[in-house]
Amino acid sequence: MNKILTTIYFKLLVIGCCVLLVFACQDDEFVPEAPVFSKITSLYALDSVIVSGEMGDWIAIQGQNISEAKEIHFNDVAVAIEETYYEDDILYLQVPIAMPTEIDNKVKLTTEGGSFDFNFTVNIPDIKLTGMFNEYTAPGDTMKIYGEFFDLYEVDTLNTVVVFEGKEQPVIQVGSNFITVAVPEDVTENIKIELVNKKYNASAVCPGYYRDRQALVTNFDDVPYTGTSGVDYVGLWENPEPVDGNYSLLTVGSEGSGWSYLIGTGFAYTDDMKDHPEKYEVKFELNMILPIMNTHFYLYNYWNHAPAQITPADLVVQSLGVWQTVRFPLERLIPIGFEGNKDYIGSFNIRIESPAGEPLKMGWDNFRISLKE
């Protein structure tokens, strides 16, 4: 009996050793191999090596043994692994949209088998302002300013201010593409506005000028209306409230306007405006009270060339009943490459035609010519 038990124990021992050897061999077979870097390319040109990219770009890391990447960092910013895609020795991913703390201009990829890094520069965009909702916002009122990369720079009410010629105002509200700020009560006209983000020591100057007076065609006040056409529309109207003193209020009943002039006045264009209209734009403040669908406007220098049509699509506003700054390229008024007599370019006119059945009510003010920025 003892011999039988001994034999059984021996056989079990042998079987156990064999099982252990099998598992050991299996473990050896599954030792992860080290990842090997080949190149990094654009998502759309897999043969072209790149060494830099923008935040948000889709790129391709090519190599071997990278299908099970555990961590990927651009500088010290981690990639969300679940948002990557692997196929045929290529790992597709998006450059993270996040501000690094430490910048070494490298990408590091880690798997269970090891890691590698390679040189790659992530271009960090500058914080940017793109324009004021209403350049003639009254002192003391709240202004909306548009821009880009506010989330990236973590703009908030504590770390960012808007500077009006040396006067710092804290940001009141932050959206993905806008901020709001109170205009100082004692602010002066015709000044630049700057955003200062103190967290990342970044700044941006807003295009345009606050209450721009550099090349006013007319503001219907101290820069007078020199013509006669459309003068009946001008006054210190109460509804809507003025944006800046007298303004032109176009009101037409459902009978339609026929051929009518909103504005017709003289203006001394500079030689550069006449020769390079593509560098300039026409700006004004518009308050659309009633929406328009079929009304057309014509912007032109008096009979010097064919007038440019302004359609309802050119006058899209965010909200009815609110003053906002609107702009057109000056080449709508003075065509690029105009070969006529430029000495005759000396007026500014807007003609209207509204059909029967579409009443109009809208305010216009502060017509001016501004350099594009």
Solvent accessible surface area in square Angstrom, and as a share of the most:
residue,aa,sasa,rsa
1,M,164,0.73
2,N,119,0.61
3,K,171,0.72
4,I,102,0.52
5,L,67,0.33
6,T,87,0.50
7,T,65,0.38
8,I,80,0.40
9,Y,137,0.52
10,F,131,0.54
11,K,120,0.51
12,L,106,0.53
13,L,115,0.57
14,V,64,0.37
15,I,100,0.51
16,G,32,0.31
17,C,61,0.37
18,C,66,0.39
19,V,67,0.39
20,L,124,0.62
21,L,116,0.58
22,V,81,0.46
23,F,116,0.48
24,A,48,0.37
25,C,72,0.43
26,Q,77,0.34
27,D,96,0.50
28,D,104,0.54
29,E,131,0.59
30,F,161,0.67
31,V,98,0.57
32,P,67,0.42
33,E,125,0.56
34,A,60,0.46
35,P,11,0.07
36,V,77,0.44
37,F,65,0.27
38,S,63,0.41
39,K,55,0.23
40,I,5,0.03
41,T,0,0.00
42,S,30,0.19
43,L,49,0.24
44,Y,185,0.70
45,A,43,0.33
46,L,62,0.31
47,D,129,0.67
48,S,60,0.38
49,V,95,0.55
50,I,43,0.22
51,V,106,0.61
52,S,45,0.29
53,G,8,0.08
54,E,87,0.39
55,M,26,0.12
56,G,19,0.18
57,D,54,0.28
58,W,103,0.36
59,I,2,0.01
60,A,0,0.00
61,I,0,0.00
62,Q,24,0.10
63,G,1,0.01
64,Q,81,0.36
65,N,60,0.31
66,I,0,0.00
67,S,50,0.33
68,E,119,0.53
69,A,10,0.07
70,K,99,0.42
71,E,91,0.41
72,I,1,0.00
73,H,51,0.23
74,F,3,0.01
75,N,17,0.09
76,D,63,0.33
77,V,24,0.14
78,A,62,0.48
79,V,18,0.10
80,A,42,0.33
81,I,55,0.28
82,E,145,0.65
83,E,117,0.52
84,T,30,0.17
85,Y,124,0.47
86,Y,71,0.27
87,E,81,0.36
88,D,118,0.61
89,D,63,0.33
90,I,22,0.11
91,L,5,0.03
92,Y,31,0.12
93,L,0,0.00
94,Q,66,0.29
95,V,0,0.00
96,P,22,0.14
97,I,113,0.57
98,A,41,0.32
99,M,37,0.16
100,P,13,0.08
101,T,117,0.68
102,E,120,0.54
103,I,100,0.51
104,D,84,0.43
105,N,62,0.32
106,K,74,0.31
107,V,0,0.00
108,K,101,0.43
109,L,0,0.00
110,T,39,0.22
111,T,13,0.07
112,E,130,0.58
113,G,24,0.23
114,G,30,0.29
115,S,57,0.36
116,F,29,0.12
117,D,76,0.39
118,F,17,0.07
119,N,107,0.55
120,F,3,0.01
121,T,53,0.31
122,V,14,0.08
123,N,56,0.29
124,I,53,0.27
125,P,29,0.18
126,D,113,0.58
127,I,6,0.03
128,K,97,0.41
129,L,4,0.02
130,T,61,0.35
131,G,10,0.09
132,M,7,0.03
133,F,33,0.14
134,N,17,0.09
135,E,1,0.00
136,Y,4,0.02
137,T,11,0.06
138,A,40,0.31
139,P,52,0.33
140,G,34,0.32
141,D,75,0.39
142,T,81,0.47
143,M,1,0.01
144,K,62,0.26
145,I,0,0.00
146,Y,46,0.17
147,G,3,0.03
148,E,71,0.32
149,F,76,0.32
150,F,1,0.00
151,D,105,0.54
152,L,14,0.07
153,Y,15,0.06
154,E,79,0.35
155,V,12,0.07
156,D,58,0.30
157,T,61,0.35
158,L,165,0.82
159,N,22,0.11
160,T,1,0.01
161,V,18,0.10
162,V,0,0.00
163,V,23,0.13
164,F,0,0.00
165,E,105,0.47
166,G,65,0.63
167,K,69,0.29
168,E,96,0.43
169,Q,39,0.17
170,P,80,0.51
171,V,3,0.02
172,I,91,0.46
173,Q,96,0.43
174,V,47,0.27
175,G,16,0.15
176,S,81,0.52
177,N,78,0.40
178,F,43,0.18
179,I,0,0.00
180,T,12,0.07
181,V,0,0.00
182,A,31,0.24
183,V,2,0.01
184,P,10,0.06
185,E,140,0.63
186,D,97,0.50
187,V,19,0.11
188,T,69,0.40
189,E,76,0.34
190,N,54,0.28
191,I,12,0.06
192,K,64,0.27
193,I,0,0.00
194,E,59,0.26
195,L,0,0.00
196,V,38,0.22
197,N,0,0.00
198,K,114,0.48
199,K,107,0.45
200,Y,68,0.26
201,N,143,0.74
202,A,18,0.14
203,S,61,0.39
204,A,12,0.10
205,V,83,0.48
206,C,1,0.00
207,P,36,0.23
208,G,6,0.06
209,Y,63,0.24
210,Y,0,0.00
211,R,24,0.09
212,D,3,0.02
213,R,84,0.31
214,Q,108,0.48
215,A,20,0.15
216,L,16,0.08
217,V,6,0.04
218,T,0,0.00
219,N,4,0.02
220,F,12,0.05
221,D,56,0.29
222,D,94,0.48
223,V,37,0.21
224,P,81,0.51
225,Y,33,0.12
226,T,95,0.55
227,G,23,0.23
228,T,113,0.66
229,S,44,0.28
230,G,14,0.13
231,V,72,0.41
232,D,129,0.67
233,Y,43,0.16
234,V,36,0.21
235,G,16,0.15
236,L,121,0.60
237,W,91,0.32
238,E,152,0.68
239,N,102,0.52
240,P,15,0.10
241,E,135,0.61
242,P,50,0.31
243,V,18,0.10
244,D,30,0.16
245,G,30,0.29
246,N,42,0.22
247,Y,0,0.00
248,S,1,0.00
249,L,19,0.10
250,L,0,0.00
251,T,69,0.40
252,V,18,0.11
253,G,33,0.31
254,S,67,0.44
255,E,128,0.57
256,G,11,0.11
257,S,27,0.17
258,G,45,0.43
259,W,144,0.50
260,S,23,0.15
261,Y,47,0.18
262,L,1,0.00
263,I,1,0.00
264,G,7,0.07
265,T,5,0.03
266,G,34,0.33
267,F,31,0.13
268,A,92,0.71
269,Y,14,0.05
270,T,68,0.40
271,D,108,0.56
272,D,49,0.26
273,M,11,0.05
274,K,28,0.12
275,D,71,0.37
276,H,79,0.35
277,P,1,0.01
278,E,66,0.30
279,K,83,0.35
280,Y,18,0.07
281,E,22,0.10
282,V,1,0.00
283,K,6,0.03
284,F,1,0.00
285,E,0,0.00
286,L,0,0.00
287,N,2,0.01
288,M,6,0.02
289,I,43,0.22
290,L,66,0.33
291,P,82,0.52
292,I,14,0.07
293,M,147,0.66
294,N,93,0.48
295,T,0,0.00
296,H,57,0.25
297,F,0,0.00
298,Y,40,0.15
299,L,1,0.00
300,Y,0,0.00
301,N,0,0.00
302,Y,120,0.46
303,W,139,0.49
304,N,31,0.16
305,H,32,0.14
306,A,87,0.68
307,P,44,0.28
308,A,21,0.16
309,Q,79,0.35
310,I,1,0.00
311,T,40,0.23
312,P,28,0.18
313,A,80,0.62
314,D,48,0.25
315,L,3,0.02
316,V,114,0.66
317,V,27,0.16
318,Q,111,0.49
319,S,55,0.35
320,L,89,0.44
321,G,39,0.38
322,V,62,0.36
323,W,25,0.09
324,Q,19,0.08
325,T,10,0.06
326,V,13,0.08
327,R,100,0.36
328,F,7,0.03
329,P,49,0.31
330,L,0,0.00
331,E,52,0.23
332,R,64,0.23
333,L,0,0.00
334,I,0,0.00
335,P,46,0.29
336,I,106,0.54
337,G,62,0.60
338,F,35,0.15
339,E,168,0.75
340,G,38,0.36
341,N,74,0.38
342,K,64,0.27
343,D,119,0.62
344,Y,153,0.58
345,I,3,0.02
346,G,34,0.33
347,S,20,0.13
348,F,0,0.00
349,N,9,0.04
350,I,1,0.00
351,R,17,0.06
352,I,0,0.00
353,E,68,0.30
354,S,7,0.05
355,P,55,0.34
356,A,81,0.63
357,G,60,0.57
358,E,19,0.09
359,P,56,0.35
360,L,3,0.02
361,K,44,0.19
362,M,0,0.00
363,G,0,0.00
364,W,1,0.00
365,D,0,0.00
366,N,0,0.00
367,F,0,0.00
368,R,0,0.00
369,I,4,0.02
370,S,11,0.07
371,L,103,0.51
372,K,83,0.35
373,E,129,0.58
